[in-house]
Amino acid sequence: MDVENRPSELVGMVTNLGREPLTDNEGRLHRYSVSPAGREDSTKFTEELITFIDRLADPVVERGHRVLGCGISVSGHVDQGVVRISYSAGWGGPKAEDAFPLEEQLVSLPFGVALDNDITSLALHQNISGRPRESYAVVAVLPEGVGGGLVIHGGTWRGSQGMAGEIGHITTRIGKRACHRCGKEGCVEAYATPYALLDQAKPLGITDLEELASRPSTEESIVKLFRSGGRALGQGLEPLINWVNPASIYIYLPPSLSMENRFLAGHAYREEVESEIQHSFSTGARTRLFYEVKSGAEMDALGVRAAASLVLGRLIDHVEKQQDPKSLLRRPN
């Protein structure tokens, strides 16, 4: 799901077990605009979500295929199928009774549902897709938020309550600018996101991130915004490096925050990220950074494939729990 303030749009796709889009109409990216009532009422939203999933699955079932499950990813704190809090969607809150048990609400579907955080889903997808036994972090700078996921020794690590790897609301040393989502001062998200950059650029009359990033590096007031954004992200990565010590960090950025041209203002963002992590104790300079530059449309497509990985991940977990490893070495009777 792609959410903004309230769940305004659902994005979905039908894939095969390899998480590749089907070659027919169901394999394209489908979008559904949530009604005003669905944006405000979780029960109505669930009804619309079920309708959207049925629209995707029914044509596939009619052609004789079996739907193994539905993966759903959402931003925010997700713990065992329950949305504890999602600032983007407006669900949940600090109290236990505020939680939204979304996975449980979908039991009427004729197949299983796997729900998780969007960037944890991305980390799982990346893990299944070919980096076994490594330890690394995945961080994504999205339009309004910064998320993270962890893979430890080849396993996706969620922590005791599903919060492992989240860096968006770590407090930085940049200043006391309020985060527009959680309200705290100095969060990574208060400086590092496209929303934060454009919000600070309002006095300049610039409302497009690409335009802002493409201004010449001689415009110091604009360069300063990108430096602060990059420093904030770097300061969010510092404790991640110190506590988890990943071998690598994969950072998903929009093109405007990953500009190679040093004569443009946007170049300062990545430059500051790399400078800031040098302050990490001992290992910062040896932590490998890999940048994955994706447009909004590319992140949408990647996001639904990552959600599909949740289903595959559940299947793998089930097989591993049922399988006695020693039986692989026994001769058949």
Long-range contacts (C-beta under 8 A, 24 or more apart in sequence): 1-72, 1-73, 1-74, 1-89, 2-300, 2-303, 3-74, 3-75, 3-86, 3-88, 3-89, 4-88, 4-143, 4-144, 5-88, 5-90, 6-34, 6-39, 6-40, 6-89, 6-90, 7-34, 7-38, 7-39, 7-45, 7-88, 7-89, 7-90, 8-33, 8-34, 8-39, 9-33, 9-34, 10-34, 10-48, 10-49, 10-52, 11-300, 11-303, 11-304, 12-52, 12-53, 12-56, 12-304, 13-56, 13-301, 13-304, 13-305, 13-308, 14-56, 14-57, 14-60, 15-304, 15-305, 15-308, 17-68, 17-312, 19-125, 19-129, 19-305, 19-308, 19-309, 19-312, 20-305, 21-305, 22-60, 25-59, 26-56, 26-59, 26-60, 29-300, 29-301, 29-304, 30-55, 30-56, 39-90, 42-91, 42-100, 42-105, 46-102, 46-105, 46-106, 49-106, 50-106, 50-108, 50-109, 53-106, 53-109, 54-109, 57-111, 67-110, 67-111, 68-111, 68-112, 68-311, 68-315, 69-111, 69-112, 69-113, 69-114, 69-311, 69-314, 69-315, 70-106, 70-109, 70-111, 70-112, 70-113, 70-114, 70-311, 71-113, 71-114, 71-115, 71-116, 71-121, 71-306, 71-307, 71-308, 71-309, 71-310, 71-311, 72-102, 72-103, 72-113, 72-114, 72-115, 72-116, 72-307, 72-310, 73-115, 73-116, 73-117, 73-118, 73-120, 73-121, 73-122, 73-303, 73-306, 73-307, 73-310, 74-102, 74-115, 74-117, 74-118, 75-117, 75-118, 75-119, 75-142, 75-145, 75-147, 76-117, 77-117, 77-161, 77-162, 77-163, 77-166, 78-115, 78-116, 78-117, 78-120, 78-162, 79-161, 79-162, 79-163, 80-162, 81-113, 81-114, 81-115, 83-115, 84-161, 84-162, 87-145, 87-181, 87-182, 88-144, 88-145, 88-181, 112-311, 112-314, 114-310, 114-311, 114-313, 114-314, 115-310, 116-158, 116-162, 116-310, 117-147, 117-149, 117-162, 117-166, 118-147, 118-303, 118-306, 119-147, 119-148, 119-149, 119-165, 120-149, 120-156, 120-158, 120-162, 120-164, 120-165, 121-149, 121-303, 121-306, 121-307, 121-309, 121-310, 122-149, 122-252, 122-302, 122-303, 122-306, 123-149, 123-150, 123-151, 123-156, 123-165, 124-149, 124-156, 124-306, 124-309, 124-310, 124-313, 125-302, 125-305, 125-306, 125-308, 125-309, 126-151, 126-250, 127-151, 127-154, 127-155, 127-156, 128-309, 128-312, 128-313, 128-316, 129-309, 134-247, 134-248, 135-244, 135-245, 135-246, 135-247, 136-246, 136-247, 136-248, 136-249, 136-250, 137-165, 137-240, 137-244, 137-246, 137-248, 137-249, 137-250, 138-165, 138-249, 138-250, 138-252, 139-165, 139-167, 139-233, 139-236, 139-237, 139-240, 139-249, 139-250, 139-251, 139-252, 140-251, 140-252, 140-299, 141-192, 141-193, 141-194, 141-233, 141-251, 141-252, 141-253, 141-254, 141-257, 142-193, 142-299, 143-193, 143-194, 143-195, 143-254, 143-296, 144-180, 144-181, 144-189, 144-193, 144-194, 144-195, 145-181, 145-189, 145-193, 146-188, 146-189, 146-192, 146-193, 146-233, 146-236, 148-240, 150-244, 150-246, 152-244, 156-313, 165-240, 165-244, 167-236, 167-237, 167-239, 167-240, 168-236, 170-235, 170-236, 170-239, 172-231, 172-232, 172-235, 172-236, 173-235, 174-228, 174-231, 174-232, 174-235, 175-228, 188-232, 188-233, 188-235, 188-236, 190-232, 191-228, 191-229, 191-231, 191-232, 192-229, 192-230, 192-232, 192-233, 192-236, 193-229, 194-254, 194-256, 194-257, 196-229, 197-225, 197-226, 197-229, 200-225, 201-225, 209-254, 209-256, 209-257, 210-255, 210-256, 212-256, 212-265, 212-266, 213-256, 213-257, 213-259, 213-264, 213-265, 213-266, 213-269, 214-256, 214-259, 214-264, 214-265, 214-266, 215-264, 215-265, 216-263, 216-264, 216-265, 217-262, 217-263, 217-264, 217-265, 217-267, 217-268, 219-265, 222-265, 223-265, 223-268, 225-265, 226-257, 226-265, 226-266, 226-267, 226-268, 226-269, 226-272, 227-268, 227-269, 227-271, 227-272, 228-272, 229-257, 229-269, 229-272, 230-268, 230-269, 230-270, 230-271, 230-272, 230-273, 230-275, 230-276, 231-272, 231-273, 231-275, 231-276, 233-269, 233-272, 233-273, 233-276, 234-272, 234-273, 234-274, 234-275, 234-276, 234-277, 235-276, 237-273, 237-276, 237-277, 237-280, 238-276, 238-277, 238-279, 238-280, 238-284, 241-277, 241-280, 241-283, 241-284, 241-287, 242-280, 242-281, 242-283, 245-283, 246-287, 247-287, 247-288, 248-287, 248-288, 248-289, 248-290, 249-287, 249-288, 249-289, 249-290, 250-290, 250-292, 251-289, 251-290, 251-291, 251-292, 252-292, 252-293, 252-294, 252-299, 253-291, 253-292, 253-293, 253-294, 254-293, 254-294, 254-295, 254-296, 255-293, 255-295, 258-291, 258-293
